[in-house]
Amino acid sequence: MKVSVLIPCYNEVNTIELIVHKIRELNNIDLEIIVINDHSSDGTEQILKERLNNKIDLIINNEENHGKGYCIRKGIKVAKGEIILIQDADLEYDPSDYYKILNPIINNKADIVYGTRFFGGTERRIHFFWHTYANKLLTFFCNIKTNLNLSDMECGFKVFKKKCLNEIDLTEDRFGFEPEITIKLARKKFLFYEVGISYYGRSYEEGKKIGFKDALRAMYVILFK
């Protein structure tokens, strides 16, 4: 089964090259890499064009900055794989976990697999109490909405059968994408799994972008979508 790896990317000049090389080092997975460059202004576009063009199957350059959800929608439209895997362009999530996060879908046990940073992984960088608490709170309210029992709805490491994504209409442009896709897929009664992953969270000084306004938008999506 072909796996389309979608990498939304905004100002990741320090990490984009390494993450692409890590993905290409994986064996025994039929991979398609699609990078959606969200109007980066730090030299990311030049690296994609000049140093990674032969490592990436498709590069999409947005003419304006739109957000993660917008980028993923563009990637889904052109992806050729039967499986869609979302990989952030930073180094918070390790491609070496692809094997175990893909396993439930490949073995036809699941339609959707979410990574979780809160159990079952091998390594997890410890920091940001309030960020973790906000994640748990959003997950809690999303679980009430969906009647799921996820531990980490906000995790950016997610895998889907593409045919499932074709049954829903996504509209959130930014980080509201995470609860939106969860709620809309849960309504379709698809089979969800969670898999423990390694997590190497970075600080805002290192380039982390999600913030308080994104948490408010996520709550809005949970309450009203």
C-alpha positions as CSV (number, residue, x, y, z in Angstrom):
1,M,0.0,0.0,0.0
2,K,1.3,3.4,-0.9
3,V,1.6,5.9,1.9
4,S,1.4,9.6,1.1
5,V,3.3,11.6,3.7
6,L,2.0,15.1,3.9
7,I,4.4,17.7,5.4
8,P,2.9,21.1,6.0
9,C,5.8,23.5,6.3
10,Y,6.2,27.1,7.5
11,N,9.6,28.6,8.2
12,E,11.4,25.3,9.1
13,V,14.7,26.1,7.5
14,N,16.6,24.3,10.3
15,T,14.7,21.1,10.2
16,I,13.0,20.4,6.8
17,E,16.1,18.9,5.2
18,L,16.8,16.5,8.1
19,I,13.1,15.3,8.4
20,V,12.9,14.5,4.7
21,H,16.2,12.5,4.8
22,K,14.9,10.6,7.9
23,I,11.8,9.7,6.0
24,R,13.7,8.6,2.9
25,E,15.9,6.3,5.1
26,L,12.9,4.1,5.9
27,N,12.8,0.7,4.3
28,N,9.9,-1.5,3.3
29,I,7.4,1.3,3.0
30,D,6.1,2.5,-0.4
31,L,6.3,6.3,0.3
32,E,5.2,9.4,-1.5
33,I,6.5,12.6,0.1
34,I,4.4,15.8,-0.5
35,V,5.6,19.1,1.1
36,I,3.2,22.0,1.3
37,N,5.3,25.1,1.8
38,D,3.0,27.7,3.5
39,H,4.7,30.8,2.1
40,S,7.9,30.5,4.2
41,S,10.1,33.5,4.4
42,D,13.2,32.1,6.0
43,G,14.9,30.2,3.2
44,T,12.8,27.0,3.4
45,E,11.6,27.4,-0.2
46,Q,15.2,27.6,-1.4
47,I,16.2,24.4,0.4
48,L,13.2,22.6,-1.0
49,K,14.0,23.7,-4.5
50,E,17.8,23.4,-4.5
51,R,18.6,20.6,-2.1
52,L,15.6,18.4,-1.7
53,N,13.9,18.5,-5.1
54,N,15.1,14.9,-5.9
55,K,14.0,13.6,-2.5
56,I,10.4,14.9,-2.6
57,D,7.7,13.7,-4.9
58,L,5.8,16.9,-5.0
59,I,6.4,20.4,-3.6
60,I,3.4,22.8,-3.4
61,N,4.2,26.4,-2.7
62,N,1.4,28.5,-1.3
63,E,1.3,32.1,-2.5
64,E,0.1,33.3,0.9
65,N,0.3,31.9,4.4
66,H,-2.9,30.0,5.2
67,G,-2.2,27.5,8.0
68,K,-1.8,23.8,8.7
69,G,-5.4,22.7,7.9
70,Y,-5.3,24.5,4.5
71,C,-2.0,22.8,3.6
72,I,-3.3,19.4,4.5
73,R,-6.4,19.8,2.4
74,K,-4.2,20.7,-0.6
75,G,-2.0,17.7,0.0
76,I,-5.0,15.3,0.3
77,K,-6.3,16.4,-3.0
78,V,-3.2,15.4,-4.9
79,A,-2.0,12.5,-2.8
80,K,-1.8,9.2,-4.7
81,G,-1.5,6.9,-1.7
82,E,-4.2,4.7,-0.2
83,I,-2.9,5.9,3.2
84,I,-2.4,9.5,4.3
85,L,0.2,10.2,7.0
86,I,0.6,13.7,8.5
87,Q,4.2,14.6,9.5
88,D,5.1,18.0,10.9
89,A,8.1,19.6,9.3
90,D,9.9,20.0,12.7
91,L,11.6,17.2,14.6
92,E,9.0,16.7,17.3
93,Y,7.8,13.4,15.8
94,D,10.2,10.7,14.6
95,P,9.7,8.9,11.3
96,S,11.1,5.8,12.8
97,D,7.6,5.4,14.5
98,Y,6.0,5.0,11.0
99,Y,6.1,1.3,11.2
100,K,4.1,1.0,14.4
101,I,1.6,3.8,13.6
102,L,0.9,2.3,10.2
103,N,0.6,-1.3,11.5
104,P,-3.1,-1.2,12.6
105,I,-4.2,0.1,9.2
106,I,-2.0,-2.2,7.2
107,N,-3.4,-5.2,9.2
108,N,-6.9,-3.9,8.6
109,K,-7.6,-3.3,12.3
110,A,-8.2,0.5,12.0
111,D,-9.3,3.2,9.6
112,I,-7.6,6.0,11.6
113,V,-4.5,5.9,13.9
114,Y,-3.5,8.7,16.1
115,G,-0.1,8.9,17.8
116,T,-0.2,9.6,21.5
117,R,2.5,11.4,23.5
118,F,1.2,10.3,26.9
119,F,1.7,6.5,26.9
120,G,3.5,3.7,25.2
121,G,6.3,5.7,23.5
122,T,10.0,5.2,24.0
123,E,11.2,8.8,24.7
124,R,9.4,12.0,25.6
125,R,11.0,15.4,26.2
126,I,9.5,16.9,29.3
127,H,8.4,20.6,29.4
128,F,5.4,23.0,29.1
129,F,3.0,22.0,31.8
130,W,0.3,24.4,30.6
131,H,0.6,23.3,27.0
132,T,0.1,19.7,28.1
133,Y,-2.8,20.6,30.3
134,A,-4.5,22.5,27.5
135,N,-4.0,19.5,25.2
136,K,-5.6,17.2,27.8
137,L,-8.5,19.6,28.3
138,L,-9.2,19.9,24.6
139,T,-9.0,16.1,24.2
140,F,-11.4,15.7,27.1
141,F,-14.0,18.0,25.6
142,C,-13.5,16.5,22.1
143,N,-14.1,13.0,23.7
144,I,-17.4,14.3,25.2
145,K,-18.4,15.5,21.7
146,T,-17.4,12.3,19.9
147,N,-17.8,9.6,22.5
148,L,-14.3,8.5,21.8
149,N,-11.7,7.8,24.4
150,L,-8.6,9.4,22.9
151,S,-5.7,10.4,25.1
152,D,-4.1,13.0,22.7
153,M,-6.4,14.4,20.1
154,E,-4.1,17.3,19.4
155,C,-1.1,15.1,18.5
156,G,0.2,16.1,15.1
157,F,1.1,12.5,14.1
158,K,-2.0,11.0,12.4
159,V,-2.7,8.4,9.8
160,F,-5.8,7.8,7.8
161,K,-7.2,5.6,5.0
162,K,-7.7,8.1,2.2
163,K,-11.1,6.7,1.4
164,C,-12.3,7.9,4.9
165,L,-11.0,11.4,4.3
166,N,-12.9,11.5,1.0
167,E,-16.2,11.1,3.0
168,I,-15.8,14.4,4.9
169,D,-15.5,18.1,4.1
170,L,-12.7,19.9,5.9
171,T,-12.8,23.7,6.2
172,E,-10.5,24.7,9.1
173,D,-7.4,26.5,7.8
174,R,-5.2,26.5,10.9
175,F,-4.8,24.4,14.0
176,G,-8.6,24.0,14.4
177,F,-8.0,21.2,11.9
178,E,-7.2,18.7,14.7
179,P,-10.5,18.7,16.4
180,E,-12.4,19.2,13.2
181,I,-11.1,16.1,11.5
182,T,-11.5,14.1,14.6
183,I,-15.2,15.1,15.1
184,K,-16.1,14.6,11.5
185,L,-14.5,11.2,11.2
186,A,-16.0,10.1,14.5
187,R,-19.5,10.9,13.1
188,K,-18.8,8.4,10.3
189,K,-18.2,5.6,12.9
190,F,-14.7,4.8,11.5
191,L,-12.4,2.7,13.7
192,F,-9.9,4.7,15.6
193,Y,-6.7,3.4,17.2
194,E,-4.0,5.1,19.2
195,V,-0.3,4.2,19.2
196,G,2.3,5.4,21.7
197,I,5.1,7.5,20.0
198,S,8.3,9.2,20.9
199,Y,8.0,12.9,21.3
200,Y,10.7,15.6,21.2
201,G,8.8,18.7,21.8
202,R,10.5,22.0,21.1
203,S,10.3,25.4,22.8
204,Y,8.9,28.6,21.3
205,E,12.5,29.8,21.0
206,E,13.2,26.7,18.9
207,G,10.3,27.4,16.6
208,K,7.1,26.1,18.1
209,K,4.1,27.9,16.6
210,I,0.9,26.8,18.3
211,G,-0.4,29.2,20.9
212,F,-3.3,30.4,23.1
213,K,-5.4,31.7,20.2
214,D,-5.1,28.3,18.6
215,A,-6.4,26.6,21.7
216,L,-9.4,29.0,21.7
217,R,-10.1,28.2,18.1
218,A,-9.9,24.5,18.8
219,M,-12.4,24.9,21.6
220,Y,-14.7,26.8,19.3
221,V,-14.5,24.0,16.7
222,I,-15.3,21.4,19.4
223,L,-18.4,23.3,20.6
224,F,-19.9,24.5,17.4
225,K,-18.7,22.3,14.4
